[in-house]
Amino acid sequence: LEMQDDERAAVLPAMAKLFASDVAVWVSQEAQLIHGGWGYSEEDPVARYVVDALVLPIFEGVKPILELKIIARQLLAE
């Protein structure tokens, strides 16, 4: 797929946000596993990091938008 500069300008930031939010979720959940039961306690900051990270994909609205763009591009290409 070749993309014009305008398309790249629209897609690349969304891809970066998607990647960053996915990594934040993964890292925070790994930290929670390392901390064990304490990682689930409200007293441990790791529990808050997990909650904050899980909200990122929803709050940013990136994942559904990017998925729709990819699906639309594939449908229009056919």
N, C-alpha and C positions, 0 to 999 in steps of 0.2 A: 504494500500500500504506500503510495506516495502522498504526502500531505503538503498542502500549501502552508506558507508562513502563518496565515491567519488561523488555520486549523491547528497548527502546532501550538500557537499562542493560547488557544482555548483548551487543548487537551493536556499539555505537559504540566501546567500547574495542578490540574485535577489529579493527574497520575502521581505527582509528588505528594500531594495531600493524602491520597489513598495509601501510598507506601508508608508515609510517616505515621498515619493512624494505625495501620496494621502492625508496624514495628512497636509502637507504643503499647498496644494491647498485648502483644507477645512478650515484650520485656517485663511489663508489670505482672503478668501472670506467672512468668518464670520466677520473678522476685518473690511472689506470694508462695510459690512452691518451696523455694529455698528457706523462707521464714517459717514454713510449716503452719501449725495451728495458729501461731501468733500472727501470721500474715492475714488472717481472717478477722482479727480483733480490731475494733474501731480505734483502739489506742495506738495501733501500729500505723505509721504513715503509708505503708505499702498497700493496705486495704483501700485507702483513699486514692492512691495512684491507680489502682485497678478500676475503681469506679469512674474516675476521671477519664481513663484511657478507653473504657468501654463506650463512653458517651461520644468520643471524638468522631467516629464514622457517622453517627446519627446527626450530631450537631453540625458538622461540616457539610453534610449532605452530599458528600463526594461519591461514595460507593454507588448509590442508585443512579446518579447522574452519569457517571463514567460508564457504568454497565449499559445504560440506555444509549449512550453515544456509540459504544462499540457495536451493540446490536443493530442500531439504525444504520450505521456505516456498512455492516455486513449485508443487511437486507437491501440497501440501495445499490450495493455493488453487484448484486445478483441480477 
